[in-house]
Every structure is written in C-alpha cells, then in structure tokens.
C-alpha cells in the first residue's frame, strides 16, 4: 500500500472523530436554499488542508469549501462532508472523501463513513480495503434483483434520470437515492449494492470512490462507454458496476445520446 494511502487513512480517521464530535452543526447556505454548508465542513477542510500542506509542501490542493491552493503535482481533492444536507438534518448517511491524483487518475483515495466509523481505502494497483480488510464488488450479473444507487443533480433529477429509473423498475431492480455520491460508490466497491449511476457530480465527490470501485473489480464507465479514471463535472455521467451488469445498464438507457 502506498505512503499516500496510509496518510489519507490517517486523515480520514481524524475526520471521522471530528465530525462525530461536532454534531449538531451550525448550518448556513451557499448558492441557494438547498445548498447547505456547516461549520463542520469548514473546520474539517481547513485542518486537512493544513496537514497536507505540512506533509507535502507545494502539492496542489482542491477543496469543496476553500478552492485551490498550491501549484505542484500531484493534486489532492478534499470533500470534508459529502452529503451535507443529510448531515445538517441528522441523517446518518454522509462521508469524508479524499483522493490524490496525477494526470492518469487517482493514486490513492479514501471514503470514510462517520456514522459507522468505517474507512474505505484504495491505491492504484494495490486493491481496495475496508478498515484494512480487502474488499471486492458483488458478482451481480443480471438486472432483476439488483440494487442500484443513484443521486440527484443537486436537488433535481439529471436529464434522463427519471426514464432510467423507470426502465430499471421495469427490470425489477431496486433503486435508492441516499445523498452521498462518495459513500454510494464505496458501498458498491464493498459489495453492499450492485451499481451506482450518477448524472451530476464534481471530481471532489467521486474521485476516491471511482478508485475504490476500479480496485474492487468494477467497471467504471462514462456515458460513452469508455473507462473513466479521472472524472470531471462536465463528463455527463458515471456508471460503476460489475462489468456484465454495467453493460446491461448501459443498454437499458445510460448512454450518450
């Protein structure tokens, strides 16, 4: 396992402890009434950025709340609380997400679940693990009975989402919208859900989760059907699932055009 992964897991454990201590959090909004930020988001990101800068001076850092600092590669992507709406309302489904990447994708990444005290971690070529134990995605091959996770684009459906949900229901798939893209991806990596389909996201939300899924044996595809290693907000969609199931979901309607 890489030095970056060990360091990221240390930060994740610290973040889990801090997030648990800070409930209930002071809540405000950013771009609109459904775009929440809490004092915990700000405090956790500040501390994580400071620790990264101390350990790796000059590395670039991109964060949900404080933007970009530094100019050197690789780049750290920090989302202190992915699922702030849930966190602000006391719902136990949010996560801390941290990844470090070069131009070829994530080198290491972690997703931590404060409510369970779990830390999912992965390094490029080193596999995925949960609290130090190796994990693999489920071996789901058929649509009937599959559990498919998805998320809204902010507070509303993304183009084609309602149609895809209807098509999945017709195939007797169960779907869930839970509120944290990072934790949904980690859940698929751990075999707790069959697939995740996203239409709106940021790199901050999904980079660590994408690495987890890839290292756990998932296909991670864009709408064009190509493997995705460094997802960007403008890519238009993301699908992570065991390879056979991923193709079935694409054929069902998750494709460009």
Secondary structure as UniProt FT lines:
FT   HELIX           3..21
FT   STRAND          27..29
FT   TURN            33..34
FT   STRAND          36..38
FT   HELIX           39..55
FT   TURN            57..58
FT   STRAND          59..63
FT   TURN            64..66
FT   STRAND          67..69
FT   STRAND          72..82
FT   HELIX           84..89
FT   STRAND          95..102
FT   TURN            103..104
FT   STRAND          105..113
FT   TURN            114..117
FT   STRAND          118..123
FT   TURN            124..126
FT   STRAND          127..130
FT   TURN            131..132
FT   STRAND          133..134
FT   TURN            144..145
FT   STRAND          147..150
FT   TURN            154..155
FT   TURN            159..160
FT   HELIX           161..170
FT   TURN            171..172
FT   STRAND          174..177
FT   HELIX           181..189
FT   TURN            190..191
FT   STRAND          195..198
FT   HELIX           203..215
FT   TURN            216..217
FT   STRAND          218..221
FT   TURN            223..224
FT   HELIX           233..235
FT   STRAND          238..242
FT   HELIX           243..252
//
